[in-house]
Amino acid sequence: MVVAACPACHGASLQRTIVRPRHTAGTKENPVVKLRLMRMGKKKQPTYRIVAADSRSPRDGRFIEIIGHYDPRRGEEGRATVKVDNDKAVAWLRKGAQPTETVERLLRISGAWDEFKGTGEKAAS
């Protein structure tokens, strides 16, 4: 709040409130897109979708696009399953989407992160 003297009122003070935006990123005009996990599956048996979603939407709420799937439970192969559409993932990363730590780890496993950074197979050819 700013207090200023008003010459017309002979020194009486006026009160003005300075309104500043809380933040510029993530506004309605400029939403922040996150690449994150969306929980699916039954109770005690989680599977996840890797989705591009507005950062303001809830974890299992509205999303923009499905990028892949992640099953952390050990399957018949004896390890977790990660399936990612690398082209979609790289496209969202180039548009400025921010992956969570877990999704970034999964993108490294699938090779999409290296492709995005320019060290992958497609960048070499």
C-alpha positions, 0 to 999 in steps of 0.5 A: 500500500502506498500513502501519498499526500493530496495537495487539493485536500491540504495535506490529507493522505490518499491511500492507493493499493498497488496491484501486482500480478502474483506471477507471470507464468501460468496465467490464463493467457500463458499456462505452464504445461507439465509432463507428469504422471497420471495414476491409473489402475486398481487399488494397490496396483498402480499404472501410470499414464505420462501426460501433458497437462496444465500445471493448475489441473489436478493430478488425475484430472484434465490433460492435454495429450497422452504421451506414454505409459509406465507400469512400475510393477514387475511384469513377466520380464522382471522389470518395470515397463516404460512406453513413450512416444518419443516424437510427442515427448520431444515436441512438447519439450520443444514447446516449453513443457516442463517434465517432473523429476520422475518423468524426466527420468523415464524420458532418459530411459526411453531416449526422448530426453537425449533426443531433445538435448541433441545427443540422441540418435536422430540428432546425429543423423 
